[in-house]
Amino acid sequence: MVKARTSAAELVESGHVRINGAREKSPGHAIKIGDVITIALDRTVRVLKVTAFNERRGDAASARVLYEELSEVKRN
C-alpha cells in the first residue's frame, strides 16, 4: 500500500488503519492469517484479508499474493 515502513507506521499512528474493525495505533501490532485490515489512504479505502506470510521481504508483486482484496477501491 505504501513503499516504506516509516510511511506504514505513520498511517497506523495517525489512525488510518483498522484491524478486524478496531482502530490500531501501534505500528508493531502483530497480525495473523485471516485478519481483515482496512486502510484509508489518499481518499480511498481498501479492505484486505491476510491470506499468507512471506519469509523474506519482497517486491510489490510478491506481496500481492499474500492478501485478498475484499472490496473494490472506494473513493471517500
C-alpha positions in Angstrom: 0.0 0.0 0.0 3.0 2.3 0.8 6.6 1.9 -0.2 8.4 2.5 3.1 8.0 1.0 6.6 8.1 4.5 8.0 5.1 5.6 5.9 3.2 2.5 7.0 4.0 3.3 10.6 2.8 6.9 10.1 -0.5 5.6 8.7 -1.1 3.4 11.7 -0.1 6.1 14.2 -2.4 8.6 12.6 -5.4 6.2 12.9 -5.8 5.3 9.3 -5.6 1.6 9.8 -8.1 -0.8 11.4 -7.5 -4.5 12.2 -10.7 -6.6 12.3 -12.7 -3.4 12.7 -10.6 -1.9 15.6 -8.5 1.2 15.1 -4.9 0.4 15.5 -2.4 2.9 16.9 0.7 0.7 17.4 2.7 0.0 14.3 4.2 -3.1 15.8 0.9 -4.8 16.3 1.1 -8.4 15.2 -1.4 -9.7 12.6 -2.3 -13.2 11.7 -3.7 -15.1 8.7 -7.4 -14.3 8.4 -7.2 -10.8 9.8 -9.0 -8.1 7.9 -7.1 -4.8 7.5 -8.9 -1.6 6.5 -6.6 1.2 5.2 -7.7 4.8 4.5 -5.2 6.2 2.1 -5.2 9.0 -0.5 -9.0 9.4 -0.5 -9.5 5.7 -0.9 -10.4 2.9 1.5 -9.0 -0.6 0.9 -10.2 -3.7 2.8 -7.8 -6.6 2.7 -7.7 -10.1 4.2 -4.4 -11.6 5.1 -4.0 -15.0 3.4 -0.3 -15.8 3.9 3.1 -14.5 5.0 6.4 -14.4 3.2 9.6 -15.4 5.0 11.5 -12.7 3.3 10.7 -9.1 2.4 9.9 -8.8 -1.3 8.6 -6.5 -4.0 5.1 -5.4 -4.6 4.2 -8.2 -7.0 5.2 -10.9 -4.5 3.2 -9.1 -1.7 0.0 -9.1 -3.8 -0.3 -12.9 -3.4 -0.3 -12.5 0.4 -3.7 -10.8 0.7 -7.2 -10.9 -0.8 -8.8 -7.6 -1.8 -12.3 -7.8 -0.1 -13.7 -4.6 -1.7 -13.1 -2.6 -4.7 -11.2 0.6 -4.2 -13.7 3.2 -3.0 -13.2 7.0 -3.1 -14.0 8.9 0.1 
